[in-house]
């Protein structure tokens, strides 16, 4: 970054200086300037306060730090696996007729008084797990109804009710996570864990799934280290049980966390390793689409655009076929980034305009703000400065509405109060990226 010669440096230059982001030569000029400029010393002091204020977001995710993490302590994995293999005859197999009856009964919301039996409870356990991949609301209705009935069941011991309750609560926790209620999801997981662990025979993958859901909820709340610890448990269990498709899901979440922490170069080999096992081994076509999409996004972050485009083309085919519209929006956002970096600003502008309305209608706040910045960048390159200024002014109320940092809003406000320039825009955009990905430790969904 370079500074335009003038009496004083800009506030955003001092912000980069305070955060150690200014290049060496500029930092030297600024340090020399400080010795004889009390105004800039005050400005630097203000920027240091701003920088120090950024971690306020951590308090949002660490407010419950006194409560033990849902991931909990280490477990005897060999014992778990051994007991898991002993359970073959302990649970009645779910019958297809039971599954079909349950699906029909709960496909319409509001079903009550379902005649639960031992076989239908077991069918619900297996069915809920399967439906979490394709119909989360239906899975939630089944699991919650089964839990309600189980609480009133007279033959709880015969049913193995404690273990069954733990399994169903883990399913409900996933539903809560998918609804954006990760704090409540962790509460369900805390209730579920001791129920699962006290079983004399543990279902071979239920504890692994519990750890996987814990990782998702913890990641959603910005608790990266706890999420990675939960993934350690889930991956080791799935590895012991040689369950590659479910192991792959855990590895994908790990890669997403690494990329969110600003390490896409560490995430890329994880995806390449999964693809190296063979696409067919991933089992679920949607899982393959996720790998292509996420790997493409990380390749964009490392400026490997031709490879990213090829992967995005494959991802788009799968996402359209499987109807995953939200992931298609993420893919299009990546294409807008590629277009801008390749100098195709009209294409970037056209894509971003469409994305703006989609993100806003789906209440995807940070994606919406980032799209607005893409629009501003494209307008500047297209010579439409007045429209860029107006777009920036409209961003401010939306940032405040979303409850983002006052400092972040102030950073965008610099764009509207001073002469607009591309270098200034890039500074603000990088500032917001650091605010979102580094200082706040909060991320969008995988």
DALIN-V783719 format. One record per pair of residues at least 24 apart in sequence whose ideal C-beta (glycine too) atoms are under 8 Angstrom apart, sorted by the first residue. I is the first residue (numbers start at 1). J is the second residue. D is the distance in whole Angstrom. If there is no record, write none. Layout:
# DALIN-V783719
{{I J D} {I J D}}
This chain:
# DALIN-V783719
{{1 26 6} {1 423 7} {1 427 7} {2 26 6} {3 29 7} {3 30 8} {8 33 8} {8 37 7} {8 39 6} {8 40 6} {8 43 7} {9 33 7} {9 40 6} {9 43 8} {10 418 8} {10 424 8} {11 43 6} {11 46 7} {11 47 6} {11 414 7} {12 411 7} {12 414 6} {12 424 7} {12 427 5} {12 428 7} {12 431 7} {14 40 7} {14 43 5} {14 44 5} {14 46 8} {14 47 4} {15 47 5} {15 50 6} {15 51 7} {15 411 8} {15 427 8} {15 431 7} {16 427 7} {17 44 7} {17 47 7} {18 44 6} {18 47 4} {18 48 5} {18 50 8} {18 51 5} {19 51 5} {19 434 7} {21 430 8} {50 407 5} {50 410 8} {53 405 7} {53 407 6} {54 405 7} {54 407 7} {54 435 6} {54 439 4} {54 440 7} {55 439 6} {55 440 8} {56 405 7} {57 222 8} {57 405 7} {57 435 8} {57 439 7} {57 440 4} {57 441 7} {57 442 6} {58 222 7} {58 439 8} {58 440 7} {58 441 6} {60 222 8} {60 442 8} {61 221 5} {61 222 4} {61 223 6} {61 441 7} {61 442 7} {62 223 8} {64 183 8} {69 218 7} {69 223 7} {69 226 4} {69 229 7} {70 186 5} {70 189 5} {70 190 6} {70 193 8} {70 214 5} {70 217 7} {70 218 7} {70 226 7} {70 230 7} {71 211 7} {71 214 5} {71 215 8} {71 218 7} {71 226 5} {71 227 8} {71 229 5} {71 230 4} {71 233 7} {72 193 6} {75 197 8} {75 207 8} {75 233 7} {77 233 8} {77 236 6} {77 237 6} {77 240 6} {78 240 8} {80 202 6} {80 207 6} {80 237 7} {81 204 7} {81 237 7} {81 240 5} {81 241 7} {83 199 8} {83 200 7} {83 201 5} {83 202 5} {84 201 7} {84 202 5} {84 203 7} {84 204 4} {84 205 8} {84 241 7} {85 204 7} {86 201 5} {87 201 4} {87 202 7} {87 203 6} {87 204 7} {90 160 8} {90 201 5} {91 122 6} {91 160 7} {91 203 8} {92 118 7} {92 119 6} {92 122 6} {93 122 8} {94 119 7} {94 122 5} {94 123 4} {94 125 7} {94 126 5} {94 127 7} {95 119 6} {95 123 7} {98 122 8} {98 123 4} {99 123 5} {99 126 8} {99 127 5} {102 127 6} {102 142 6} {103 127 7} {103 138 7} {106 138 6} {106 141 5} {106 142 5} {106 145 7} {107 138 7} {109 137 8} {109 141 6} {111 141 7} {111 145 7} {112 145 8} {114 145 6} {114 149 7} {116 146 7} {116 149 4} {116 150 8} {116 153 7} {118 155 8} {118 158 7} {118 159 6} {121 146 6} {121 150 7} {121 159 6} {121 164 6} {122 164 8} {124 168 7} {125 164 6} {125 167 5} {125 168 7} {128 168 7} {128 171 4} {129 171 7} {129 209 7} {132 171 6} {132 174 5} {132 175 8} {133 284 7} {133 286 7} {136 174 7} {136 175 6} {136 178 5} {137 175 8} {139 171 6} {139 174 8} {139 175 6} {140 171 8} {140 172 7} {140 175 4} {143 168 5} {143 169 8} {143 171 4} {143 172 5} {143 175 7} {144 172 6} {147 172 7} {160 199 7} {162 195 5} {162 198 6} {162 199 7} {163 195 6} {163 196 6} {163 198 8} {163 199 4} {163 202 8} {163 203 8} {165 192 8} {165 195 5} {166 191 8} {166 192 4} {166 193 7} {166 194 8} {166 195 3} {166 196 4} {166 199 8} {166 206 7} {166 210 8} {167 192 8} {167 196 7} {167 203 7} {167 206 5} {169 195 7} {170 196 7} {170 206 7} {170 209 6} {170 210 5} {170 213 6} {173 213 5} {173 217 7} {174 213 5} {174 216 7} {176 217 8} {177 213 7} {177 216 5} {177 217 5} {177 220 6} {180 220 8} {182 216 8} {182 217 4} {182 218 8} {182 220 4} {182 221 5} {183 221 7} {185 213 7} {185 216 8} {185 217 4} {186 214 7} {186 217 5} {186 218 7} {186 221 8} {189 213 6} {189 214 5} {189 217 7} {204 241 5} {205 237 7} {205 238 7} {205 241 6} {205 243 6} {205 246 7} {207 233 8} {207 237 6} {208 233 7} {208 234 5} {208 237 4} {208 238 5} {208 241 7} {208 243 8} {208 246 7} {209 234 8} {209 246 8} {211 237 7} {212 246 8} {212 249 7} {212 250 6} {212 253 7} {215 250 7} {215 253 6} {216 253 7} {216 446 8} {219 253 7} {219 256 7} {219 257 6} {219 260 8} {219 443 7} {219 446 8} {220 443 8} {220 445 7} {222 440 7} {222 441 4} {222 442 5} {222 443 7} {224 257 6} {224 260 8} {224 261 6} {224 441 6} {227 253 8} {227 257 6} {228 254 7} {228 257 6} {231 257 8} {244 277 7} {244 281 6} {244 282 8} {244 283 8} {245 281 7} {245 282 6} {245 283 4} {245 284 7} {245 287 7} {248 274 5} {248 277 8} {248 281 8} {248 282 6} {248 287 6} {248 291 8} {249 287 7} {252 287 8} {252 290 6} {252 291 7} {252 294 7} {252 446 7} {253 446 6} {255 294 7} {255 298 8} {256 294 6} {256 443 8} {256 446 4} {257 443 8} {259 294 8} {259 297 7} {259 298 5} {259 301 7} {260 437 6} {260 443 4} {261 437 8} {261 438 8} {262 437 6} {262 438 6} {264 297 8} {264 298 4} {264 301 4} {264 302 6} {265 298 8} {265 302 6} {267 294 8} {267 298 5} {268 295 7} {268 298 5} {268 299 7} {268 302 7} {271 295 4} {271 298 7} {285 318 6} {285 321 7} {285 322 6} {286 318 7} {286 322 5} {286 324 7} {288 318 6} {289 315 5} {289 318 3} {289 319 5} {289 322 6} {289 324 7} {289 327 7} {290 327 7} {290 446 8} {292 318 7} {293 319 7} {293 327 6} {293 330 7} {293 331 6} {294 446 7} {296 331 8} {296 334 6} {297 330 7} {297 334 5} {300 334 6} {300 337 6} {300 338 6} {303 341 7} {305 338 5} {305 341 7} {305 342 7} {308 334 7} {308 338 7} {309 338 7} {326 362 7} {329 355 6} {329 358 5} {329 359 7} {329 362 8} {329 364 8} {329 367 8} {333 367 7} {333 370 8} {333 371 7} {333 374 8} {336 371 8} {336 374 5} {337 374 7} {340 374 7} {340 377 6} {340 378 7} {340 381 8} {343 381 8} {345 377 8} {345 378 5} {345 381 4} {345 382 5} {346 378 7} {346 382 7} {348 374 6} {348 377 7} {348 378 5} {349 374 8} {349 375 6} {349 378 4} {349 379 7} {349 382 7} {352 378 7} {364 444 8} {365 398 8} {365 402 4} {366 402 8} {366 436 6} {366 444 6} {367 444 7} {368 398 7} {369 395 6} {369 398 7} {369 399 6} {369 402 7} {369 404 8} {369 432 7} {370 432 8} {372 398 8} {373 425 7} {373 428 8} {373 429 5} {373 432 7} {376 415 7} {376 425 6} {377 422 7} {377 425 6} {377 426 8} {377 429 7} {380 420 7} {380 421 8} {380 422 5} {380 425 6} {381 422 7} {385 420 6} {388 415 8} {388 420 6} {389 415 7} {389 416 6} {389 420 6} {392 416 5} {392 420 8} {405 435 7} {407 435 8} {408 432 6} {408 435 5} {411 435 8}}
